[in-house]
Amino acid sequence: MNEHDEIRRIIKAISRLTIGIVMVTGLIVTLLIYYMMDPNVPAITEWLTKTETTNNEDPDKVENGIHVRTGLIEAEGLMSVINNCTNCHSAKLVIQNRMNEERWISTIRWMQRTQNLWDLGDQEEIIVNYLVNNYPPLKKGRRQALSDIQWYKLEN
């Protein structure tokens, strides 16, 4: 094999590598675009529907017992939860997780161990009481019965 053949072989290898990189990059970009456009992807959905507070809007506004900015229930300990929990994640994550006291405390400990959550000090009891009282486990059992159904008559 002469010097020219060796150079051709190297150029072919580089060309194949470049084509491979372009194809993988294109695939990654396509997947990112797909996921950005898919309304069922939770992170994207949350980002797209995130409520921004304007200068004219009170960030602590409560309507019908719900803190407007976060969606959390207004009750004793609300501001402690907002100040300590929503710095790292959405309030929606709190709302969807319903646990008893032991599980809430266990979750806090896990966040402290693995997610760099700070020591909550005397705020921990306030936060746990708020969560237990407002977001306890739901006793569902079987599927809940349908309600408020407007039946219509099927015609042949």
N, CA, C and O of each residue as an XYZ file, in Angstrom:
624
protein
N       0.844     -1.160      0.000
C       0.000      0.000      0.000
C       0.904      1.242      0.000
O       1.804      1.376      0.829
N       0.640      2.136     -0.945
C       1.492      3.325     -1.006
C       0.907      4.465     -0.178
O      -0.152      4.337      0.436
N       1.615      5.559     -0.180
C       1.241      6.709      0.655
C      -0.112      7.295      0.249
O      -0.886      7.710      1.112
N      -0.403      7.332     -1.047
C      -1.671      7.890     -1.542
C      -2.859      7.033     -1.101
O      -3.906      7.561     -0.728
N      -2.691      5.721     -1.144
C      -3.766      4.822     -0.712
C      -4.054      5.007      0.779
O      -5.208      4.987      1.207
N      -2.998      5.187      1.555
C      -3.151      5.395      2.999
C      -3.902      6.700      3.267
O      -4.776      6.742      4.134
N      -3.576      7.746      2.543
C      -4.260      9.048      2.701
C      -5.718      8.916      2.314
O      -6.585      9.445      3.009
N      -6.016      8.217      1.212
C      -7.402      7.989      0.776
C      -8.193      7.231      1.848
O      -9.347      7.554      2.127
N      -7.554      6.218      2.442
C      -8.204      5.421      3.483
C      -8.528      6.298      4.699
O      -9.609      6.179      5.277
N      -7.617      7.156      5.079
C      -7.828      8.048      6.218
C      -8.947      9.046      5.911
O      -9.795      9.312      6.762
N      -8.947      9.599      4.688
C      -9.989     10.554      4.288
C     -11.355      9.879      4.292
O     -12.331     10.474      4.749
N     -11.444      8.642      3.791
C     -12.715      7.904      3.806
C     -13.201      7.679      5.239
O     -14.387      7.832      5.531
N     -12.278      7.317      6.125
C     -12.634      7.081      7.529
C     -13.142      8.371      8.178
O     -14.132      8.362      8.910
N     -12.455      9.473      7.901
C     -12.890     10.771      8.443
C     -14.249     11.161      7.870
O     -15.097     11.684      8.594
N     -14.466     10.914      6.582
C     -15.750     11.222      5.939
C     -16.877     10.422      6.573
O     -17.939     10.967      6.875
N     -16.646      9.128      6.776
C     -17.670      8.283      7.398
C     -17.971      8.748      8.822
O     -19.130      8.795      9.235
N     -16.929      9.088      9.562
C     -17.103      9.580     10.925
C     -17.902     10.882     10.921
O     -18.808     11.058     11.736
N     -17.569     11.792     10.010
C     -18.270     13.071      9.911
C     -19.741     12.842      9.569
O     -20.617     13.460     10.174
N     -20.017     11.975      8.621
C     -21.400     11.667      8.243
C     -22.156     11.080      9.441
O     -23.313     11.423      9.688
N     -21.490     10.201     10.170
C     -22.116      9.611     11.357
C     -22.454     10.664     12.398
O     -23.542     10.655     12.972
N     -21.517     11.568     12.637
C     -21.758     12.632     13.611
C     -22.915     13.522     13.160
O     -23.769     13.883     13.971
N     -22.952     13.875     11.889
C     -24.045     14.702     11.359
C     -25.380     13.984     11.513
O     -26.375     14.604     11.889
N     -25.414     12.689     11.227
C     -26.659     11.930     11.339
C     -27.137     11.851     12.795
O     -28.324     12.037     13.066
N     -26.228     11.580     13.724
C     -26.592     11.504     15.139
C     -27.066     12.866     15.632
O     -28.058     12.954     16.355
N     -26.364     13.926     15.246
C     -26.772     15.273     15.638
C     -28.161     15.591     15.096
O     -28.998     16.147     15.807
N     -28.401     15.240     13.848
C     -29.726     15.459     13.250
C     -30.808     14.699     13.993
O     -31.900     15.224     14.211
N     -30.513     13.472     14.382
C     -31.473     12.667     15.132
C     -31.770     13.307     16.483
O     -32.927     13.381     16.897
N     -30.734     13.767     17.167
C     -30.922     14.409     18.474
C     -31.756     15.674     18.326
O     -32.674     15.902     19.113
N     -31.452     16.491     17.341
C     -32.217     17.725     17.118
C     -33.673     17.389     16.793
O     -34.585     18.040     17.302
N     -33.894     16.397     15.964
C     -35.255     15.986     15.619
C     -36.020     15.529     16.859
O     -37.177     15.905     17.047
N     -35.381     14.722     17.705
C     -36.040     14.263     18.930
C     -36.347     15.429     19.863
O     -37.424     15.475     20.457
N     -35.423     16.363     19.998
C     -35.667     17.529     20.849
C     -36.855     18.333     20.337
O     -37.709     18.746     21.121
N     -36.914     18.556     19.043
C     -38.040     19.292     18.454
C     -39.330     18.524     18.685
O     -40.345     19.121     19.045
N     -39.310     17.214     18.485
C     -40.499     16.395     18.698
C     -40.992     16.531     20.135
O     -42.181     16.752     20.367
N     -40.081     16.398     21.098
C     -40.478     16.483     22.499
C     -40.920     17.882     22.886
O     -41.781     18.050     23.748
N     -40.331     18.885     22.248
C     -40.753     20.260     22.548
C     -42.163     20.513     22.042
O     -42.901     21.305     22.629
N     -42.536     19.858     20.974
C     -43.855     20.074     20.382
C     -44.919     19.145     20.979
O     -46.111     19.386     20.788
N     -44.521     18.107     21.686
C     -45.459     17.149     22.256
C     -46.024     17.684     23.564
O     -45.288     17.794     24.545
N     -47.329     18.023     23.608
C     -47.909     18.590     24.823
C     -48.006     17.600     25.975
O     -48.323     17.996     27.097
N     -47.743     16.327     25.724
C     -47.845     15.328     26.786
C     -46.537     15.124     27.538
O     -46.501     14.360     28.503
N     -45.475     15.779     27.125
C     -44.200     15.664     27.816
C     -44.251     16.613     29.013
O     -44.323     17.827     28.824
N     -44.216     16.081     30.261
C     -44.428     16.894     31.453
C     -43.521     18.106     31.590
O     -44.014     19.200     31.863
N     -42.227     17.955     31.412
C     -41.318     19.088     31.621
C     -41.611     20.210     30.637
O     -41.598     21.384     31.006
N     -41.874     19.849     29.388
C     -42.167     20.858     28.375
C     -43.521     21.491     28.655
O     -43.670     22.709     28.567
N     -44.523     20.655     28.996
C     -45.849     21.173     29.295
C     -45.784     22.162     30.451
O     -46.388     23.232     30.390
N     -45.057     21.809     31.493
C     -44.945     22.688     32.649
C     -44.272     23.994     32.257
O     -44.695     25.067     32.687
N     -43.232     23.909     31.449
C     -42.527     25.111     31.018
C     -43.429     25.991     30.164
O     -43.438     27.210     30.330
N     -44.194     25.382     29.242
C     -45.059     26.149     28.358
C     -46.227     26.792     29.094
O     -46.685     27.867     28.706
N     -46.713     26.148     30.152
C     -47.884     26.659     30.864
C     -47.517     27.408     32.133
O     -48.399     27.794     32.900
N     -46.229     27.620     32.363
C     -45.771     28.283     33.581
C     -46.362     29.685     33.661
O     -46.317     30.445     32.694
N     -46.909     30.013     34.812
C     -47.505     31.317     35.020
C     -46.424     32.282     35.470
O     -45.762     32.062     36.484
N     -46.254     33.336     34.718
C     -45.285     34.359     35.084
C     -46.007     35.463     35.846
O     -47.132     35.829     35.505
N     -45.361     35.984     36.867
C     -45.918     37.078     37.642
C     -45.485     38.387     37.003
O     -44.295     38.625     36.793
N     -46.456     39.229     36.698
C     -46.127     40.537     36.133
C     -45.982     41.538     37.264
O     -46.322     41.245     38.410
N     -45.476     42.716     36.941
C     -45.282     43.757     37.947
C     -46.597     44.194     38.577
O     -46.614     44.633     39.727
N     -47.694     44.080     37.845
C     -49.002     44.516     38.345
C     -49.682     43.455     39.200
O     -50.672     43.744     39.870
N     -49.171     42.250     39.185
C     -49.814     41.124     39.856
C     -49.188     40.879     41.223
O     -47.965     40.885     41.362
N     -50.030     40.664     42.230
C     -49.554     40.368     43.577
C     -49.087     38.911     43.603
O     -49.894     38.014     43.360
N     -47.801     38.649     43.891
C     -47.306     37.267     43.885
C     -47.897     36.416     45.005
O     -47.803     35.190     44.957
N     -48.505     37.045     46.013
C     -49.101     36.299     47.124
C     -50.623     36.318     47.081
O     -51.278     36.075     48.094
N     -51.188     36.606     45.910
C     -52.642     36.685     45.748
C     -53.284     35.313     45.963
O     -52.796     34.295     45.473
N     -54.393     35.315     46.711
C     -55.151     34.101     46.988
C     -56.582     34.317     46.515
O     -57.205     35.326     46.845
N     -57.099     33.376     45.747
C     -58.493     33.418     45.290
C     -59.140     32.080     45.592
O     -58.599     31.021     45.272
N     -60.306     32.147     46.213
C     -61.073     30.933     46.533
C     -60.231     29.918     47.307
O     -60.365     28.713     47.095
N     -59.371     30.393     48.196
C     -58.582     29.506     49.042
C     -57.371     28.892     48.364
O     -56.739     27.992     48.917
N     -57.039     29.376     47.159
C     -55.893     28.848     46.410
C     -54.912     29.979     46.133
O     -55.300     31.042     45.647
N     -53.653     29.749     46.442
C     -52.594     30.706     46.138
C     -52.438     30.715     44.620
O     -52.047     29.708     44.031
N     -52.743     31.851     43.981
C     -52.849     31.922     42.525
C     -51.546     31.544     41.822
O     -51.574     30.766     40.867
N     -50.431     32.063     42.260
C     -49.154     31.827     41.571
C     -48.734     30.364     41.601
O     -48.174     29.864     40.625
N     -48.998     29.663     42.718
C     -48.507     28.286     42.859
C     -49.593     27.214     42.729
O     -49.303     26.074     42.367
N     -50.833     27.580     43.024
C     -51.903     26.576     43.020
C     -52.023     25.843     44.337
O     -52.847     24.937     44.466
N     -51.213     26.216     45.325
C     -51.261     25.560     46.634
C     -52.452     26.072     47.447
O     -52.900     27.205     47.270
N     -52.953     25.220     48.336
C     -54.083     25.559     49.198
C     -53.640     26.573     50.243
O     -52.577     26.435     50.849
N     -54.473     27.602     50.447
C     -54.160     28.589     51.481
C     -54.464     27.973     52.842
O     -55.595     27.570     53.114
N     -53.455     27.905     53.680
C     -53.591     27.372     55.035
C     -52.328     27.747     55.800
O     -51.354     28.235     55.225
N     -52.366     27.510     57.099
C     -51.203     27.801     57.925
C     -49.992     27.018     57.410
O     -50.067     25.805     57.219
N     -48.897     27.707     57.189
C     -47.678     27.079     56.691
C     -47.467     27.256     55.192
O     -46.443     26.829     54.657
N     -48.427     27.885     54.507
C     -48.326     28.058     53.051
C     -47.028     28.757     52.651
O     -46.310     28.279     51.772
N     -46.726     29.878     53.287
C     -45.542     30.640     52.884
C     -44.251     29.869     53.189
O     -43.265     30.008     52.466
N     -44.251     29.072     54.236
C     -43.063     28.247     54.519
C     -42.844     27.232     53.403
O     -41.710     26.989     52.988
N     -43.928     26.645     52.924
C     -43.834     25.683     51.819
C     -43.362     26.392     50.560
O     -42.473     25.897     49.867
N     -43.947     27.542     50.258
C     -43.540     28.284     49.059
C     -42.063     28.655     49.144
O     -41.312     28.452     48.189
N     -41.649     29.194     50.279
C     -40.271     29.671     50.427
C     -39.235     28.549     50.440
O     -38.094     28.768     50.034
N     -39.604     27.364     50.891
C     -38.638     26.274     50.998
C     -38.759     25.218     49.906
O     -37.771     24.565     49.569
N     -39.931     25.046     49.359
C     -40.134     23.952     48.399
C     -40.067     24.415     46.940
O     -39.532     23.711     46.084
N     -40.616     25.605     46.665
C     -40.679     26.025     45.262
C     -39.406     26.697     44.774
O     -39.352     27.169     43.638
N     -38.381     26.746     45.617
C     -37.081     27.227     45.138
C     -36.442     26.204     44.216
O     -35.692     26.560     43.308
N     -36.741     24.930     44.451
C     -36.097     23.866     43.678
C     -37.025     23.187     42.673
O     -36.560     22.676     41.654
N     -38.306     23.175     42.943
C     -39.216     22.508     42.015
C     -40.577     23.187     42.012
O     -40.882     24.007     42.877
N     -41.369     22.838     41.046
C     -42.696     23.409     40.882
C     -43.615     23.004     42.029
O     -43.480     21.917     42.592
N     -44.542     23.881     42.366
C     -45.555     23.553     43.372
C     -46.434     22.404     42.883
O     -47.038     21.697     43.689
N     -46.505     22.219     41.577
C     -47.306     21.123     41.021
C     -46.779     19.770     41.491
O     -47.546     18.821     41.653
N     -45.481     19.686     41.706
C     -44.891     18.450     42.215
C     -45.381     18.165     43.632
O     -45.617     17.011     43.992
N     -45.534     19.214     44.432
C     -46.063     19.061     45.792
C     -47.525     18.625     45.713
O     -47.942     17.699     46.409
N     -48.291     19.290     44.870
C     -49.731     19.040     44.773
C     -50.026     17.603     44.332
O     -50.967     16.990     44.835
N     -49.251     17.068     43.418
C     -49.545     15.728     42.894
C     -49.115     14.614     43.844
O     -49.577     13.480     43.717
N     -48.232     14.927     44.796
C     -47.772     13.916     45.747
C     -48.565     14.027     47.033
O     -48.491     15.040     47.727
N     -49.307     13.010     47.347
C     -50.120     12.988     48.565
C     -49.577     11.900     49.463
O     -49.563     10.724     49.101
N     -49.121     12.313     50.661
C     -48.473     11.346     51.544
C     -48.869     11.595     52.992
O     -49.392     12.652     53.346
N     -48.600     10.586     53.819
C     -48.796     10.756     55.260
C     -47.538     11.411     55.843
O     -46.569     11.660     55.126
N     -47.566     11.682     57.137
C     -46.455     12.395     57.788
C     -45.132     11.656     57.608
O     -44.115     12.266     57.276
N     -45.149     10.360     57.824
C     -43.919      9.573     57.724
C     -43.308      9.664     56.326
O     -42.094      9.816     56.185
N     -44.137      9.572     55.310
C     -43.630      9.631     53.932
C     -43.157     11.028     53.550
O     -42.168     11.171     52.831
N     -43.866     12.080     54.032
C     -43.400     13.445     53.752
C     -42.020     13.654     54.376
O     -41.118     14.194     53.734
N     -41.862     13.226     55.621
C     -40.565     13.381     56.296
C     -39.495     12.569     55.569
O     -38.372     13.040     55.390
N     -39.836     11.366     55.156
C     -38.896     10.525     54.419
C     -38.485     11.196     53.103
O     -37.321     11.131     52.708
N     -39.425     11.828     52.441
C     -39.133     12.531     51.187
C     -38.208     13.717     51.443
O     -37.279     13.959     50.674
N     -38.460     14.449     52.514
C     -37.589     15.571     52.879
C     -36.169     15.060     53.142
O     -35.198     15.655     52.675
N     -36.051     13.970     53.882
C     -34.726     13.413     54.178
C     -34.007     12.986     52.891
O     -32.803     13.191     52.743
N     -34.767     12.389     51.966
C     -34.188     11.981     50.684
C     -33.678     13.220     49.940
O     -32.578     13.199     49.388
N     -34.468     14.296     49.920
C     -34.034     15.521     49.241
C     -32.799     16.112     49.918
O     -31.919     16.654     49.249
N     -32.736     16.007     51.231
C     -31.555     16.510     51.941
C     -30.320     15.663     51.629
O     -29.220     16.194     51.479
N     -30.508     14.352     51.533
C     -29.397     13.446     51.261
C     -28.907     13.542     49.823
O     -27.702     13.523     49.572
N     -29.832     13.645     48.883
C     -29.461     13.503     47.475
C     -29.630     14.757     46.626
O     -29.029     14.853     45.557
N     -30.433     15.720     47.076
C     -30.747     16.883     46.241
C     -30.250     18.204     46.823
O     -30.598     19.277     46.328
N     -29.438     18.123     47.873
C     -28.864     19.309     48.518
C     -29.906     20.223     49.162
O     -29.710     21.436     49.222
N     -31.006     19.651     49.643
C     -31.971     20.449     50.403
C     -31.328     20.816     51.735
O     -30.730     19.974     52.404
N     -31.458     22.067     52.101
C     -30.874     22.571     53.349
C     -31.641     22.068     54.560
O     -32.743     21.534     54.429
N     -31.059     22.240     55.738
C     -31.717     21.899     56.998
C     -32.881     22.871     57.184
O     -32.678     24.085     57.178
N     -34.069     22.362     57.346
C     -35.261     23.201     57.450
C     -35.460     23.764     58.848
O     -36.261     24.679     59.039
N     -34.744     23.228     59.823
C     -34.856     23.724     61.195
C     -36.282     23.659     61.708
O     -36.968     22.654     61.518
N     -36.735     24.733     62.361
C     -38.090     24.752     62.920
C     -39.167     24.854     61.836
O     -40.351     24.664     62.114
N     -38.754     25.155     60.604
C     -39.715     25.224     59.493
C     -40.203     23.832     59.079
O     -41.284     23.696     58.506
N     -39.406     22.803     59.370
C     -39.778     21.452     58.932
C     -41.128     21.034     59.500
O     -41.966     20.515     58.763
N     -41.355     21.246     60.781
C     -42.620     20.851     61.397
C     -43.784     21.616     60.765
O     -44.839     21.037     60.506
N     -43.598     22.897     60.520
C     -44.643     23.715     59.890
C     -44.943     23.186     58.494
O     -46.106     23.046     58.118
N     -43.897     22.893     57.725
C     -44.063     22.393     56.356
C     -44.751     21.034     56.353
O     -45.696     20.818     55.594
N     -44.289     20.124     57.187
C     -44.882     18.774     57.231
C     -46.341     18.852     57.660
O     -47.184     18.169     57.078
N     -46.662     19.669     58.664
C     -48.065     19.817     59.089
C     -48.922     20.350     57.954
O     -50.035     19.873     57.733
N     -48.403     21.341     57.232
C     -49.144     21.885     56.088
C     -49.408     20.784     55.054
O     -50.532     20.624     54.578
N     -48.364     20.034     54.715
C     -48.491     18.993     53.686
C     -49.432     17.874     54.117
O     -50.253     17.413     53.324
N     -49.319     17.438     55.358
C     -50.163     16.347     55.859
C     -51.632     16.781     55.892
O     -52.522     16.005     55.544
N     -51.872     18.012     56.309
C     -53.253     18.493     56.414
C     -53.882     18.822     55.068
O     -55.094     18.680     54.905
N     -53.082     19.257     54.103
C     -53.636     19.701     52.823
C     -53.409     18.747     51.666
O     -54.135     18.796     50.674
N     -52.412     17.879     51.777
C     -52.107     16.924     50.713
C     -51.879     15.522     51.287
O     -50.825     14.919     51.087
N     -52.904     15.009     52.015
C     -52.776     13.655     52.568
C     -53.035     12.618     51.467
O     -53.487     12.969     50.377
N     -52.750     11.353     51.751
C     -53.041     10.314     50.753
C     -54.551     10.236     50.504
O     -55.351     10.437     51.418
N     -54.919      9.951     49.289
C     -56.330      9.777     48.948
C     -56.678      8.300     49.035
O     -55.932      7.446     48.556
N     -57.802      8.014     49.642
C     -58.265      6.630     49.711
C     -59.225      6.428     48.556
O     -60.403      6.778     48.641
N     -58.716      5.864     47.484
C     -59.522      5.711     46.278
C     -60.140      4.327     46.155
O     -61.324      4.190     45.845
N     -59.324      3.297     46.401
C     -59.819      1.953     46.142
C     -60.011      1.785     44.650
O     -59.073      1.928     43.865
N     -61.214      1.486     44.279
C     -61.539      1.342     42.861
C     -61.707      2.711     42.224
O     -61.666      3.742     42.895
N     -61.896      2.694     40.927
C     -62.128      3.942     40.200
C     -63.309      4.663     40.813
O     -64.322      4.041     41.133
N     -63.189      5.976     40.979
C     -64.271      6.752     41.560
C     -65.473      6.742     40.627
O     -65.330      6.683     39.405
N     -66.646      6.800     41.218
C     -67.883      6.786     40.441
C     -67.983      8.042     39.583
O     -67.554      9.122     39.989
N     -68.550      7.886     38.402
C     -68.756      9.027     37.520
C     -69.824      9.929     38.127
O     -70.782      9.453     38.737
N     -69.648     11.229     37.952
C     -70.650     12.163     38.466
C     -70.838     13.299     37.466
O     -70.004     13.526     36.590
N     -71.939     13.994     37.619
C     -72.266     15.126     36.742
C     -72.224     14.738     35.263
O     -71.620     15.428     34.441
N     -72.869     13.635     34.948
C     -72.873     13.147     33.572
C     -74.150     13.623     32.897
O     -75.243     13.496     33.448
N     -74.000     14.161     31.718
C     -75.165     14.549     30.936
C     -75.350     13.478     29.860
O     -74.670     13.469     28.834
N     -76.284     12.588     30.132
C     -76.519     11.479     29.221
C     -77.303     11.988     28.018
O     -78.074     12.943     28.119
N     -77.095     11.344     26.899
C     -77.866     11.672     25.716
C     -78.364     10.383     25.096
O     -77.770      9.321     25.280
N     -79.434     10.482     24.377
C     -80.071      9.315     23.798
C     -79.426      8.978     22.450
O     -79.283      9.841     21.583
N     -79.042      7.716     22.291
C     -78.494      7.270     21.020
C     -79.644      6.915     20.101
O     -80.608      6.273     20.519
N     -79.546      7.322     18.880
C     -80.603      7.024     17.912
C     -80.068      6.056     16.879
O     -78.897      6.111     16.502
N     -80.949      5.160     16.419
C     -80.559      4.167     15.417
C     -80.549      4.745     14.043
O     -80.243      4.043     13.080
